[in-house]
Amino acid sequence: MKWPEHGGQPNKIFALKGIATDHHFFDFSANINPLGPPPELKESLFKAYDQFERYPDPDYRKETKLVAAHERLYEDVVLLTNGGSEAIFLVAQLFSGKKALIIEPTFSEYERACYVYRLSVSHVSLQLDHDFSFPLEKVLSKIEEVDVVFLCRPNNPTGTVVAIEDIKELLEKGLECQTTIVIDEAFIHFLPSEITDLTHLMDTFSNLILLRSLTKIYAIPSLRLGYVIARPEIIVQLKKNQIPWSINGIVASFLPSLVAQDGFIEATKSWLQGQLKLLTTEFTKLGFYYSPTCVNFYLLKDLNQDTNTEELLEFLLDNKIIPRHTHTFKGLDGNYLRMAVRSAEENNYLLETLRNWREKRC
């Protein structure tokens, strides 16, 4: 069965399951900000009409300066990209023909990018039986065998976060072995404020590359926008490999509005933690396992059907809820569903549906 590689593709799921397409459904498969785009973007969109007939600056100097200032970084360590995916592929290209280590289960595009640029790939799995905890010693033992490590923090699909102390140990070992550590922080803006990002490590560890996305937090997945943070010589090399005008001028014109949205991000974090508390409390009452997430998605499975989520998946589909299957995540093999945190109304509908599921099996 050919499962789609990403969430946010409800029509493919309906077709795969032989269900007539229904335009009235709740999409829990796409892990974007449930609060939607910042309202200010509407005004930016109208203003962007004036950009239609203009080429953007191919170096995106003004926009790069804005992002760098927002991150309290020098602009020569920042490269804007066409979403997080272009960032992944540009970085993988730096290591063409070499060896990579990927920490699984995780975003499939790391391995796809490695395949495109002929990297041989090995894997280390998170500890599934210990709430997907990070296997530090196993990873440290493998670092000297590879040229680059791909790690997602917070991790997709588990929502878990590798401790800063473990990250430092990886980076220190990487310096010894001349191994680069690539950390994808696509969902960093959803984390509680007490969990720090990793930009403060850039001055200490020359082997650190960070990948970011703005499409998730601002709920603009159709407007591809991301960036790489790395030491200046790496940014120079990435620029050489990047296609001209990678980011369209309309998207670039939104950046002044986006980087002014600190209040929007803080409101999202506060709202999200309240919803996570509600959801996880109810999941426990209903006998469902959930991964110890810190962000806007989580893994879910029925503890009474530990190794089979197909029946639950189809039950949710019958109730107009689209989950994200996990057949294409290495090590999960379809035994979990990844669910996004949606609006309060949608989350309550999900809980009501799961209560109905449980009642039918009592």
C-alpha positions in Angstrom: 0.0 0.0 0.0 1.4 3.4 -1.0 1.0 5.7 2.0 1.6 9.4 1.5 5.0 10.6 2.8 3.6 13.7 4.6 0.5 14.9 6.4 -2.0 17.4 5.1 -3.1 15.2 2.2 -6.6 14.1 3.2 -7.8 13.3 -0.3 -5.0 10.8 -0.7 -6.0 9.1 2.6 -9.7 9.0 1.6 -8.7 7.5 -1.8 -6.3 5.0 -0.2 -9.1 3.8 2.1 -11.8 3.8 -0.5 -13.8 6.4 1.2 -15.7 9.0 -0.8 -14.1 12.4 -0.5 -15.8 14.5 2.1 -15.1 18.2 2.3 -16.3 18.4 5.9 -13.5 16.9 7.9 -11.0 17.7 10.7 -7.4 17.5 9.5 -5.3 16.3 12.4 -2.5 15.2 10.0 -0.9 18.6 9.3 1.1 20.0 12.3 0.8 23.7 11.7 -0.3 26.4 14.1 -4.0 25.7 15.0 -4.5 29.4 15.6 -3.9 30.2 11.9 -1.8 32.9 10.4 -1.3 36.2 12.2 -4.2 38.6 11.2 -1.6 41.2 10.2 -0.6 39.1 7.2 -3.8 40.0 5.4 -2.7 43.6 5.1 0.8 42.4 4.0 -0.9 40.3 1.3 -2.7 43.3 -0.2 0.5 45.3 -0.1 2.4 42.5 -1.8 0.4 43.1 -5.0 2.9 45.8 -5.8 5.7 43.2 -5.8 4.3 41.2 -8.7 6.3 42.9 -11.4 9.6 43.1 -9.5 12.4 40.7 -9.2 13.4 40.1 -5.6 17.0 40.9 -4.5 18.7 37.5 -5.3 20.8 37.9 -2.1 17.8 38.8 0.1 20.0 41.3 2.0 17.2 43.2 3.7 15.3 40.1 4.6 18.3 38.2 5.9 19.2 41.2 8.1 15.7 41.2 9.5 15.8 37.5 10.4 19.4 37.7 11.8 18.4 40.7 14.0 15.4 38.8 15.3 17.6 35.9 16.3 20.3 38.2 17.7 22.8 36.9 15.1 25.1 38.4 12.6 23.6 38.2 9.1 26.6 36.3 7.7 25.5 33.2 9.6 22.0 33.2 8.2 20.7 31.9 4.8 17.0 32.2 3.8 15.6 29.1 2.1 12.5 28.0 0.3 11.1 26.3 3.4 12.8 23.9 5.7 13.0 21.3 2.9 15.3 23.3 0.8 17.5 23.9 3.8 17.7 20.1 4.4 18.7 19.4 0.7 21.2 22.2 0.6 23.0 20.9 3.7 22.9 17.3 2.5 24.6 18.4 -0.7 27.6 19.6 1.3 28.3 16.0 2.2 27.7 14.4 -1.2 29.0 10.8 -1.3 29.9 10.7 2.4 28.3 9.0 5.4 25.3 10.2 7.5 23.7 9.1 10.7 19.9 9.8 11.2 18.2 9.5 14.5 14.8 7.7 13.9 11.8 7.8 13.9 12.0 11.3 12.3 11.2 13.4 9.3 11.6 11.4 6.1 13.2 14.2 4.1 16.6 13.8 5.7 17.0 10.3 4.2 15.5 11.4 0.9 18.1 14.2 0.7 20.9 11.8 1.5 19.7 9.5 -1.2 19.7 12.3 -3.8 23.3 13.3 -2.9 24.5 9.6 -2.6 25.2 9.6 1.1 25.3 6.2 2.7 23.0 6.3 5.7 23.0 4.5 9.1 20.3 4.8 11.8 20.0 4.9 15.5 16.5 4.6 17.0 15.1 6.6 19.9 14.2 4.3 22.8 10.6 3.4 22.0 10.1 1.5 25.3 11.3 4.5 27.3 9.0 7.3 26.0 11.2 7.8 22.9 14.2 9.0 25.1 17.4 9.9 23.4 20.0 7.0 23.2 23.0 9.3 23.9 25.6 6.5 24.3 24.6 4.7 21.1 24.8 7.9 19.1 28.2 8.9 20.6 29.5 5.5 19.6 28.5 6.0 16.0 29.6 9.6 15.5 33.2 8.8 14.6 32.0 6.5 11.8 30.1 9.3 9.9 30.5 12.8 8.5 27.2 14.3 9.4 24.4 13.6 11.9 20.8 14.6 11.3 18.7 15.2 14.4 15.3 16.8 14.8 14.7 18.9 18.0 11.8 19.0 18.9 11.5 15.7 17.0 8.9 15.0 14.4 6.8 12.8 15.0 7.3 12.3 18.7 7.3 16.0 19.9 10.2 15.1 22.3 13.2 17.3 23.0 16.8 16.2 23.4 18.3 17.7 26.6 20.8 20.5 26.0 23.4 18.6 28.0 23.1 15.7 25.5 23.4 18.1 22.6 26.6 19.5 24.0 28.1 16.1 24.3 27.2 15.3 20.7 28.8 18.5 19.5 32.0 18.0 21.6 32.4 14.4 20.3 31.7 15.7 16.8 34.5 18.3 17.1 36.9 15.5 18.0 35.8 13.4 15.0 35.3 16.2 12.5 31.6 15.3 12.3 29.0 17.9 11.6 25.8 17.9 13.7 22.7 19.2 11.8 19.8 19.9 14.1 16.4 20.7 12.6 14.5 23.2 14.8 11.5 23.5 12.5 9.1 23.5 15.5 11.3 25.4 17.9 8.9 28.3 18.1 6.2 26.1 19.7 8.4 25.0 22.7 7.7 26.4 26.2 9.9 29.5 26.7 11.9 27.7 29.5 13.3 25.2 26.9 16.1 27.1 25.2 17.0 27.0 21.5 20.5 26.3 20.3 21.7 29.5 18.7 23.8 30.4 21.8 26.0 27.3 21.0 27.0 28.7 17.6 30.0 30.6 18.9 31.3 27.5 20.8 30.7 24.7 18.3 31.9 25.3 14.7 30.4 21.9 13.7 26.8 22.9 14.4 24.2 23.7 11.7 20.7 24.7 12.6 17.7 24.5 10.3 14.5 26.5 10.9 11.1 26.9 9.3 8.6 29.8 9.6 5.8 28.0 7.8 4.7 26.0 10.8 4.4 28.6 13.6 2.8 31.1 11.3 0.5 28.6 9.6 1.6 29.4 6.1 2.7 26.1 4.6 1.9 27.2 1.1 4.4 30.1 1.4 7.7 28.3 1.6 10.1 30.1 4.0 12.9 28.8 6.2 16.5 29.5 7.0 19.9 27.9 7.9 22.1 29.1 10.7 25.7 28.1 10.4 29.2 29.6 10.5 29.9 32.1 7.6 32.1 29.8 5.5 29.3 27.2 5.4 26.7 29.8 4.5 28.9 30.9 1.6 29.1 27.4 0.3 25.3 26.9 0.7 24.6 30.1 -1.3 26.8 28.8 -4.2 24.6 25.7 -4.4 21.3 27.5 -4.0 19.2 28.1 -7.1 18.8 31.8 -8.0 15.7 33.5 -6.6 14.9 30.5 -4.4 12.4 32.6 -2.4 9.7 34.5 -4.3 9.4 38.2 -3.7 5.9 38.0 -2.3 7.0 35.7 0.5 10.1 37.8 1.2 7.9 40.9 1.5 6.0 39.3 4.5 9.1 39.1 6.6 8.9 42.5 8.2 5.5 41.6 9.5 6.5 38.1 10.6 9.5 39.0 12.7 7.3 41.5 14.6 5.0 38.7 15.8 6.6 37.9 19.2 3.3 38.4 20.9 1.6 36.0 18.5 4.3 33.4 19.2 3.9 33.8 23.0 0.2 33.6 22.8 0.5 30.4 20.7 2.8 28.8 23.3 0.5 29.7 26.2 -2.6 28.4 24.4 -0.9 25.3 23.2 0.3 24.2 26.7 -3.2 24.6 28.0 -4.6 22.3 25.3 -1.9 19.8 25.8 -2.7 19.5 29.5 -6.4 19.0 28.7 -5.7 16.4 26.0 -3.1 14.4 27.9 -5.3 14.3 31.0 -8.2 12.8 29.0 -6.0 10.4 27.1 -4.8 8.9 30.4 -8.3 8.5 31.6 -9.3 6.8 28.4 -6.4 4.4 28.3 -4.4 5.8 25.4 -0.7 6.1 25.2 0.7 9.5 24.1 4.3 10.5 23.5 5.7 13.1 26.0 5.4 15.9 23.6 6.3 19.6 24.2 4.9 20.9 20.9 1.8 20.9 18.7 1.7 17.2 17.8 2.0 13.8 19.5 2.0 10.1 18.9 -1.2 8.3 20.0 -2.2 4.6 20.3 -4.8 2.6 22.2 -3.1 0.6 25.0 -5.7 -2.1 24.5 -4.6 -2.5 20.8 -0.9 -2.1 21.3 0.4 -3.1 17.9 -2.5 -2.3 15.6 -3.8 1.2 14.8 -5.5 0.4 11.5 -8.9 -0.1 13.1 -8.6 3.1 15.1 -7.4 5.0 12.0 -10.5 3.8 10.1 -12.8 4.7 12.9 -11.4 8.2 13.0 -11.8 8.5 9.3 -15.4 7.4 9.5 -15.9 10.2 12.0 -14.3 12.8 9.7 -11.0 13.0 11.6 -7.8 12.7 9.4 -4.9 11.4 11.5 -1.3 11.1 10.2 -0.4 7.4 9.7 3.1 6.3 10.8 3.8 3.6 8.2 6.6 5.8 6.6 8.4 6.6 9.9 11.2 4.0 10.5 10.6 2.0 13.6 7.0 3.0 14.1 5.6 0.7 11.4 2.1 2.1 11.6 1.8 1.2 15.3 1.0 4.8 16.3 -1.0 7.7 14.9 0.5 11.2 14.8 -2.1 13.7 15.8 -1.8 17.5 15.6 -3.1 19.8 18.3 -6.0 21.6 16.6 -8.4 24.2 17.7 -10.2 23.8 21.1 -13.4 22.8 19.3 -11.6 20.2 17.2 -9.7 18.8 20.1 -12.9 18.4 22.1 -14.4 16.6 19.1 -11.4 14.3 18.9 -11.9 13.4 22.6 -15.6 12.8 22.2 -14.8 10.5 19.3 -12.2 8.6 21.3 -14.8 8.2 24.1 -17.2 6.7 21.6 -14.4 4.3 20.4 -13.7 3.2 24.0 -17.4 2.7 24.7 -17.8 0.5 21.7 -15.1 -1.8 23.0 -16.1 -2.1 26.6 
